[in-house]
Amino acid sequence: MNKKTKHIAVLGLLMAVLIVATAVTKFAIPKPSIYFNLGEAVIYLVALLYGGKTGGILGGVGSALADLLGGYPIWAPFTFVIKGLEGYIVGTVNNNKNALLAIISGAPVMLIGYAISAGLIYGIGAIPLEFAGDLIQVTLGAIIALTIYKRLKNTIRR
Protein backbone atom coordinates (compact mmCIF):
# COMPACT_ATOMS: atom_id res chain seq x y z
CA MET A 1 0.00 0.00 0.00
CA ASN A 2 1.50 3.35 -0.96
CA LYS A 3 1.90 6.15 1.57
CA LYS A 4 -1.01 8.28 0.29
CA THR A 5 -3.45 5.36 0.28
CA LYS A 6 -2.36 4.38 3.79
CA HIS A 7 -2.83 7.97 5.00
CA ILE A 8 -6.36 8.14 3.55
CA ALA A 9 -7.25 4.80 5.17
CA VAL A 10 -5.90 5.92 8.55
CA LEU A 11 -7.75 9.25 8.25
CA GLY A 12 -11.02 7.42 7.51
CA LEU A 13 -10.54 5.15 10.51
CA LEU A 14 -9.70 8.09 12.77
CA MET A 15 -12.76 9.97 11.49
CA ALA A 16 -14.91 7.02 12.55
CA VAL A 17 -13.24 7.08 15.98
CA LEU A 18 -13.98 10.81 16.25
CA ILE A 19 -17.64 10.36 15.34
CA VAL A 20 -18.05 7.54 17.88
CA ALA A 21 -16.20 9.51 20.59
CA THR A 22 -18.49 12.46 19.94
CA ALA A 23 -21.71 10.42 19.89
CA VAL A 24 -20.99 8.11 22.82
CA THR A 25 -19.69 10.78 25.20
CA LYS A 26 -22.32 13.45 24.58
CA PHE A 27 -23.36 15.30 27.75
CA ALA A 28 -26.15 17.90 27.41
CA ILE A 29 -25.91 21.17 29.38
CA PRO A 30 -28.75 21.96 30.33
CA LYS A 31 -30.65 21.44 27.11
CA PRO A 32 -29.92 18.74 24.54
CA SER A 33 -28.98 21.18 21.78
CA ILE A 34 -25.90 22.36 23.71
CA TYR A 35 -23.55 19.58 24.76
CA PHE A 36 -19.93 18.69 25.34
CA ASN A 37 -18.13 15.50 24.32
CA LEU A 38 -14.75 13.79 24.25
CA GLY A 39 -14.30 14.07 20.49
CA GLU A 40 -12.08 17.03 21.34
CA ALA A 41 -9.41 14.62 22.63
CA VAL A 42 -9.42 12.79 19.29
CA ILE A 43 -8.98 16.02 17.33
CA TYR A 44 -6.12 17.16 19.54
CA LEU A 45 -4.40 13.77 19.47
CA VAL A 46 -4.64 13.38 15.70
CA ALA A 47 -3.49 16.97 15.10
CA LEU A 48 -0.51 16.48 17.41
CA LEU A 49 0.46 13.16 15.84
CA TYR A 50 -0.22 13.86 12.16
CA GLY A 51 0.04 17.64 11.76
CA GLY A 52 -2.13 20.56 10.78
CA LYS A 53 -3.48 19.37 7.45
CA THR A 54 -4.72 16.05 8.81
CA GLY A 55 -5.90 17.66 12.06
CA GLY A 56 -7.85 20.25 10.10
CA ILE A 57 -9.51 17.73 7.79
CA LEU A 58 -10.37 15.38 10.64
CA GLY A 59 -11.58 18.17 12.91
CA GLY A 60 -13.73 19.87 10.29
CA VAL A 61 -15.17 16.98 8.32
CA GLY A 62 -15.36 14.42 11.13
CA SER A 63 -16.95 16.76 13.65
CA ALA A 64 -19.44 18.16 11.12
CA LEU A 65 -20.43 14.60 10.20
CA ALA A 66 -20.90 13.86 13.91
CA ASP A 67 -23.27 16.84 14.12
CA LEU A 68 -25.22 15.68 11.08
CA LEU A 69 -25.43 12.07 12.22
CA GLY A 70 -26.19 13.07 15.80
CA GLY A 71 -29.21 15.18 14.93
CA TYR A 72 -27.62 18.63 15.19
CA PRO A 73 -27.51 19.76 11.54
CA ILE A 74 -27.81 23.45 12.44
CA TRP A 75 -24.36 23.22 14.06
CA ALA A 76 -22.61 21.38 11.19
CA PRO A 77 -21.49 24.44 9.14
CA PHE A 78 -20.16 26.18 12.26
CA THR A 79 -18.47 22.98 13.40
CA PHE A 80 -16.84 22.42 10.02
CA VAL A 81 -15.09 25.80 10.21
CA ILE A 82 -14.40 25.92 13.96
CA LYS A 83 -13.10 22.38 14.42
CA GLY A 84 -11.26 22.48 11.11
CA LEU A 85 -9.37 25.61 12.14
CA GLU A 86 -8.78 24.26 15.63
CA GLY A 87 -7.29 20.98 14.35
CA TYR A 88 -5.18 22.81 11.78
CA ILE A 89 -3.79 25.26 14.34
CA VAL A 90 -3.00 22.58 16.93
CA GLY A 91 -1.21 20.40 14.37
CA THR A 92 0.68 23.29 12.80
CA VAL A 93 1.82 24.91 16.04
CA ASN A 94 2.94 21.60 17.57
CA ASN A 95 5.35 20.42 14.88
CA ASN A 96 6.60 17.82 17.42
CA LYS A 97 7.81 20.52 19.78
CA ASN A 98 5.30 21.73 22.37
CA ALA A 99 1.97 19.92 22.49
CA LEU A 100 0.56 21.95 25.37
CA LEU A 101 1.31 25.25 23.61
CA ALA A 102 -0.30 23.86 20.46
CA ILE A 103 -3.52 23.01 22.29
CA ILE A 104 -3.52 26.36 24.08
CA SER A 105 -3.17 28.01 20.65
CA GLY A 106 -6.07 26.10 19.08
CA ALA A 107 -8.52 26.04 21.97
CA PRO A 108 -9.55 29.73 21.76
CA VAL A 109 -10.83 29.14 18.21
CA MET A 110 -13.23 26.55 19.59
CA LEU A 111 -14.21 28.52 22.70
CA ILE A 112 -14.86 31.79 20.87
CA GLY A 113 -16.26 30.17 17.72
CA TYR A 114 -18.90 28.16 19.53
CA ALA A 115 -19.79 31.03 21.88
CA ILE A 116 -20.51 33.21 18.85
CA SER A 117 -22.36 30.36 17.12
CA ALA A 118 -24.55 29.68 20.16
CA GLY A 119 -25.35 33.38 20.36
CA LEU A 120 -26.37 33.42 16.70
CA ILE A 121 -28.45 30.25 16.94
CA TYR A 122 -30.09 30.59 20.38
CA GLY A 123 -29.53 34.18 21.43
CA ILE A 124 -27.08 35.91 23.72
CA GLY A 125 -28.33 34.03 26.80
CA ALA A 126 -26.89 30.76 25.46
CA ILE A 127 -23.32 32.06 25.36
CA PRO A 128 -22.39 31.45 29.04
CA LEU A 129 -23.75 27.87 28.95
CA GLU A 130 -21.97 27.11 25.70
CA PHE A 131 -18.71 28.60 26.95
CA ALA A 132 -18.86 26.65 30.24
CA GLY A 133 -19.44 23.34 28.46
CA ASP A 134 -16.74 24.07 25.91
CA LEU A 135 -14.25 24.96 28.63
CA ILE A 136 -14.87 21.56 30.23
CA GLN A 137 -14.53 19.91 26.82
CA VAL A 138 -11.25 21.67 26.01
CA THR A 139 -9.79 20.85 29.41
CA LEU A 140 -10.75 17.17 29.40
CA GLY A 141 -9.77 16.84 25.76
CA ALA A 142 -6.35 18.36 26.45
CA ILE A 143 -5.68 16.13 29.46
CA ILE A 144 -6.66 12.96 27.59
CA ALA A 145 -4.85 13.88 24.37
CA LEU A 146 -1.63 14.96 26.10
CA THR A 147 -1.56 11.78 28.19
CA ILE A 148 -1.94 9.54 25.14
CA TYR A 149 0.31 11.71 22.96
CA LYS A 150 3.25 11.32 25.36
CA ARG A 151 3.03 7.56 24.92
CA LEU A 152 2.51 7.53 21.15
CA LYS A 153 4.59 10.42 19.79
CA ASN A 154 7.70 8.32 19.22
CA THR A 155 5.88 5.36 17.67
CA ILE A 156 3.75 7.07 15.00
CA ARG A 157 5.37 8.65 11.99
CA ARG A 158 3.66 11.33 9.91
URCORNOR-V798744 format. One record per helix or strand of 3 or more residues. SS is the DSSP state (alpha for helix, beta for strand). FROM is the first residue (numbers start at 1). LEN is the number of residues. If there is no record, write none. Layout:
ss->SS from->FROM len->LEN
ss->SS from->FROM len->LEN
//
This chain:
ss->alpha from->3 len->22
ss->alpha from->39 len->12
ss->alpha from->52 len->18
ss->alpha from->73 len->22
ss->alpha from->99 len->24
ss->alpha from->124 len->29
//
